[in-house]
Amino acid sequence: MAEKRAPFRAAHLAHAREAAAKGDLLIGGAFEDMEHGMMLFRSSAAAEEFGMNDPYVLNELVPHFGIRMLSAAAGSFHEELS
């Protein structure tokens, strides 16, 4: 995966940093296997917008971009999101 993503990594990270600067992306990254990752967005609309324009998704490095809602019950983001 490291080799496949190399041509798109700078654009993907710029896209993620832009989403974070707007307050849409709270945290994101790849898991140790480098085949899977997770991103936590402020809203499903923000996640959908990100995915539709993400270089990894557009260039089919991410075979499945799914959105699932999380009901935050505790943690530092809980108060921010409720």
N, C-alpha and C positions, 0 to 999 in steps of 0.2 A: 504494500500500500504506500509506503514511503516514496517509492519511485514513481508510482502512478500519480500521486498527488503533487509532486514537485512542481510541474508547470502551472498549477492552479493555486498553490498554497498562499502566495503573497496576496492574490486577489481575494481568496477566501478569508484570510485573516483581516484584510482591510474591510471587507464586508461585515465581518463579525465585530470589529472595533467600532465601525460606524453605528451598528445596531446598539452596541453597549453605550456609546456616547449619547445616543438619543434616549437611553433609558429602557429600550425594548429588550435587550439581552442582559440577563442578570449574571449568568455564568455558563460556560460551555467548554467542551474539550473532548479529546479522544480517550478511550479506555486503553489500557496497557496493550491489548492485542492489535491496536491501530486499525482494526477492522470495524469498530463500532465507536460511537460517540454519543454525547447527550448535551443538549442545550436547554437552559431554562429561560423562558421568555415571560415577560410581564403579561402577555395575552395571547390567545390563540391566533388572533388577527396578525400580531407582530411575528409570530412563528411562521405563519403561512406566507406572509410577505417575504420574510427572510428566505425561506425555502424556495420560493418561486424565482428568486434572483441570485441564489448562492452558486458560485462557480463549481463547487463540488457536485451539486445536484444537477446543474445544467450540463455538465460534462460526464454525467453518469458514473461518477465515483461513488456516489451514495445511491445504491439501488432502491432503497426504500426510505422515504422521508415521511415519518408519521408524526402526528400531533396527538398528544394525550393530555388531558387536564389533570392537574394535581391539586388536591385539597390540602393546602398547607395547614398543619396543626401546631407546629412549633418551629423554633429556629429564628435566625436573625431576619429572614425575609418575611416571616409570618405577619408581623405588625405592619410592614410596608405594604403587603398585598391585601390585607383585610380592610 
